[in-house]
Amino acid sequence: MSVNLTYVYEQVCSGTCTFKDNADSQGRFLEEESTSEMFEVMAELECGSGGGWSISHDLSDLTGPCNIERRNVGTLSQLEFLEKFSETRPVILEGVPPQTRFKRASTKWRLLADYGPDLITVATANTHSYTKTQMTLCDYVSHHVRPQSPHALGNETFYHFGDNDRERWSPLFSLYQLPPYTLPGMEPVLSFGLAGPGTGVPFHIHGPTFAETIFGRKRWFLYPPDESPEFDPDESTLRWVTHTLPSLPAHLTPLQCTLSPGEVLYFPERWWHATLNVDSTVFMSTFLA
């Protein structure tokens, strides 16, 4: 079946960001005979590896080397995770649950059908995220999920990550399978996001975290707490990668890796980290608090 993605997207995100005459008061899709073609298109998007989020761009290859240890969850016990990684160093976990149900619910078609008219909070993509504002998910996808300009600053770029309405988004969040490891005395807090290729957040720190990409790839850069990276907090990660990273001496280069769907990154508390979305990326982080 040939899919006209422009037509599909216009049907999802036109006017009031509903399905024209085939939507209820909350913008959800109604299964009617006249919409059968759209359901076929939706199903094809759901089966695609990019979930309908892929965007063509002329940015150079944004992937890079990987120097972070990888471990399969089938051979890494909870005890070994606590002893070797929980407080000391990052690790990439392989063999994690496939997130099949969550993945189907977060395709572009399905996400806009369920939450397109809803207000979301977006923040500037700089270290301190000084500026926050609200817009509908549909407006964010229409105007901000696009390739990052190499000349744009982080504080000029809006980015959706976290500040989710947990009650409203609970049907989606309930489908997400948590990472298989825990830290004593800490509870998981989920934070959902999506962004275009070349976007990301400059270096910052917070508590221990598991991070997973659902669609797309995300490149990570990490430094231990006692090695503060050199960066401009208002500069975009894309500019740091293209201008600063290549000139760093070997002893000042970060731990780094490009995370793909089916992999989870864990890093301990107060590790410096920056992100760069290689593709349009849908992602979930599990903060431990």
VOGU-3710 file (C-alpha; in Angstrom, 3 decimals, decimal comma):
1> msvnltyvye> 0,000/0,000/0,000  1,348/3,413/-0,969  1,134/5,964/1,831  0,920/9,705/1,241  2,365/10,908/4,546  1,586/14,543/3,759  -2,088/13,685/3,326  -2,126/11,615/6,508  -0,478/14,347/8,537  -2,828/17,024/7,248
11> qvcsgtctfk> -5,776/14,865/8,279  -4,361/14,482/11,779  -3,165/18,024/12,285  -5,491/20,301/10,355  -7,424/23,222/11,752  -8,190/22,358/15,345  -5,835/19,381/15,237  -8,603/16,787/15,131  -9,678/14,319/12,515  -12,063/16,804/10,898
21> dnadsqgrfl> -15,527/15,224/10,991  -14,346/11,944/12,479  -13,248/12,988/15,943  -14,880/13,254/19,315  -14,648/16,272/21,631  -11,162/15,258/22,815  -9,758/14,797/19,337  -9,686/10,992/19,440  -10,245/9,042/16,279  -13,659/7,417/15,874
31> eeestsemfe> -13,820/4,082/14,088  -16,304/4,704/11,296  -16,611/3,219/7,845  -15,466/6,478/6,278  -12,164/6,315/8,168  -11,126/2,765/7,250  -8,428/4,030/4,884  -6,892/6,067/7,696  -6,741/3,043/9,943  -4,875/1,163/7,202
41> vmaelecgsg> -2,391/4,028/6,971  -2,038/4,143/10,750  -1,306/0,427/10,869  1,413/0,771/8,257  2,991/3,647/10,166  2,915/1,607/13,366  4,759/-1,243/11,678  7,491/1,038/10,358  10,676/1,285/12,389  10,434/5,078/12,485
51> ggwsishdls> 6,843/5,176/13,674  6,025/7,910/11,168  8,465/10,324/12,844  11,328/10,131/10,318  12,318/13,443/8,729  14,784/13,865/5,879  17,554/16,395/6,527  20,895/17,501/5,173  22,785/17,418/8,471  26,038/15,459/8,348
61> dltgpcnier> 26,241/12,029/9,963  25,671/12,723/13,662  26,642/9,295/14,965  30,022/8,669/16,563  32,120/6,097/18,415  30,943/4,181/21,463  33,219/3,769/24,484  30,607/2,872/27,121  30,442/-0,695/28,400  27,532/-2,790/27,159
71> rnvgtlsqle> 25,835/-5,517/29,186  22,980/-7,858/28,406  20,255/-7,853/31,046  20,101/-11,638/30,771  23,551/-11,945/32,325  23,619/-8,863/34,593  22,066/-9,514/37,990  20,567/-6,882/40,255  23,462/-7,420/42,696  26,131/-6,973/40,028
81> flekfsetrp> 24,369/-3,863/38,712  24,433/-2,339/42,201  28,073/-3,259/42,812  29,568/-2,283/39,451  27,410/0,483/37,983  24,811/2,047/40,277  27,197/4,600/41,816  30,316/4,361/39,696  29,895/4,451/35,913  27,424/4,349/33,005
91> vilegvppqt> 26,377/1,176/31,243  24,314/0,415/28,151  21,793/-2,340/28,731  20,925/-4,671/25,879  18,216/-7,312/25,693  15,645/-5,099/27,436  11,874/-5,606/26,890  10,863/-4,526/23,357  8,239/-1,961/24,511  5,857/-3,266/21,843
101> rfkrastkwr> 2,642/-1,797/23,295  4,232/1,536/24,204  5,811/1,745/20,775  2,500/1,271/18,994  0,905/3,935/21,183  3,652/6,481/20,480  3,707/6,390/16,706  3,114/9,796/15,180  -0,371/8,881/14,025  -1,502/7,386/17,315
111> lladygpdli> 0,093/10,014/19,554  -1,481/12,892/17,644  -4,814/11,079/17,569  -4,824/10,682/21,346  -3,048/13,847/22,526  -2,719/16,243/19,576  -5,059/18,972/20,935  -3,622/18,733/24,467  -1,380/21,433/25,879  2,193/20,359/26,586
121> tvatanthsy> 5,047/22,225/28,255  8,137/22,976/26,192  11,375/24,499/27,422  14,365/26,083/25,764  17,046/23,513/24,973  19,828/25,072/27,012  21,476/23,871/30,206  19,186/25,706/32,599  15,972/25,678/30,483  15,146/29,180/31,653
131> tktqmtlcdy> 12,136/29,722/29,404  9,070/27,494/29,440  5,824/27,871/27,562  2,792/25,825/26,576  1,456/24,844/23,171  -0,576/21,979/21,816  1,238/18,797/20,956  0,073/19,278/17,377  1,607/22,771/17,182  4,852/21,491/18,649
141> vshhvrpqsp> 5,062/18,654/16,124  4,079/20,979/13,260  6,519/23,785/14,014  9,300/22,478/16,253  9,944/18,801/15,486  12,244/19,567/12,598  15,999/19,535/11,885  18,043/21,818/14,120  19,629/24,799/12,427  23,415/24,685/12,922
151> halgnetfyh> 23,275/28,394/13,717  20,483/28,320/16,327  21,348/28,620/20,001  20,004/26,233/22,593  18,083/29,054/24,267  16,373/29,752/20,922  15,153/26,182/20,469  12,005/24,763/22,092  12,173/21,154/23,229  9,554/18,867/24,754
161> fgdndrerws> 10,865/16,671/27,533  9,187/16,111/30,873  6,632/18,315/32,630  4,057/15,782/31,442  0,483/15,883/32,682  0,725/12,551/34,473  -2,995/12,073/34,925  -3,819/12,888/31,318  -0,916/10,830/29,921  -1,290/7,908/32,333
171> plfslyqlpp> -2,852/5,608/29,690  0,316/5,971/27,614  2,755/5,806/30,528  1,078/2,655/31,870  2,211/0,818/28,738  5,904/1,515/29,362  7,928/-1,331/30,869  10,359/-0,056/33,492  14,049/-1,007/33,363  14,783/-4,273/35,184
181> ytlpgmepvl> 17,005/-2,728/37,887  16,277/-0,634/40,969  18,203/1,455/43,485  17,464/1,040/47,206  15,096/3,654/48,582  14,416/5,264/45,191  11,233/5,342/43,140  10,986/5,685/39,331  9,589/8,864/37,792  8,878/8,720/34,047
191> sfglagpgtg> 9,636/11,622/31,722  8,551/11,513/28,076  9,888/13,552/25,185  10,158/13,939/21,442  12,357/16,127/19,253  13,746/16,589/15,743  17,129/15,601/14,303  20,101/17,671/15,440  18,345/18,898/18,577  19,435/18,057/22,090
201> vpfhihgptf> 20,252/19,455/25,502  23,725/20,750/26,518  25,593/19,420/29,536  23,735/19,311/32,837  23,464/17,077/35,899  20,750/15,437/38,004  20,046/12,168/39,803  20,549/8,600/38,545  18,661/7,867/35,345  17,734/5,186/32,848
211> aetifgrkrw> 17,236/6,562/29,311  15,664/4,803/26,338  14,812/5,784/22,773  11,559/4,370/21,400  11,953/5,674/17,855  15,106/7,181/16,376  18,650/7,352/17,706  20,124/9,598/20,379  23,819/10,271/20,938  24,989/10,710/24,525
221> flyppdespe> 28,076/12,427/25,950  29,034/11,912/29,601  31,663/13,090/32,095  32,052/11,955/35,716  31,075/14,414/38,471  34,646/15,547/39,086  35,360/16,373/35,410  33,350/19,437/34,421  33,133/19,758/30,615  33,927/22,982/28,801
231> fdpdestlrw> 30,765/24,290/27,145  28,559/27,327/26,694  25,251/26,636/28,500  23,312/28,507/25,794  25,076/26,824/22,870  23,327/23,939/21,148  24,709/20,427/21,457  24,923/20,326/17,656  27,337/23,246/17,624  29,361/21,741/20,508
241> vthtlpslpa> 29,671/18,479/18,561  30,703/20,137/15,303  32,967/22,878/16,717  34,239/21,944/20,185  34,378/18,153/20,329  36,756/17,680/17,357  39,346/19,983/18,942  39,385/18,372/22,401  42,600/16,593/23,401  42,208/12,864/23,961
251> hltplqctls> 42,267/13,124/27,749  39,344/15,584/27,713  37,010/13,674/25,398  33,813/12,319/26,950  32,352/8,890/27,282  29,899/8,666/24,420  27,609/6,375/22,476  24,660/6,501/20,083  21,649/4,801/21,632  19,237/2,916/19,355
261> pgevlyfper> 15,778/1,492/20,093  16,061/-1,639/22,197  18,917/-0,232/24,290  18,818/1,563/27,658  21,530/3,835/29,045  22,047/4,064/32,794  24,189/6,747/34,411  24,737/7,476/38,128  23,912/10,588/40,087  25,547/13,907/39,165
271> wwhatlnvds> 27,212/12,647/36,004  27,475/15,434/33,440  25,630/14,543/30,246  24,516/16,118/26,974  22,305/14,692/24,253  22,067/14,953/20,478  19,140/13,479/18,569  20,548/11,812/15,476  17,044/11,315/14,064  13,601/12,528/15,010
281> tvfmstfla> 13,425/10,807/18,357  10,721/9,644/20,742  12,246/8,864/24,114  11,549/8,032/27,737  13,728/8,587/30,791  13,240/6,931/34,154  14,516/9,272/36,854  15,215/7,665/40,229  14,183/9,924/43,082
//
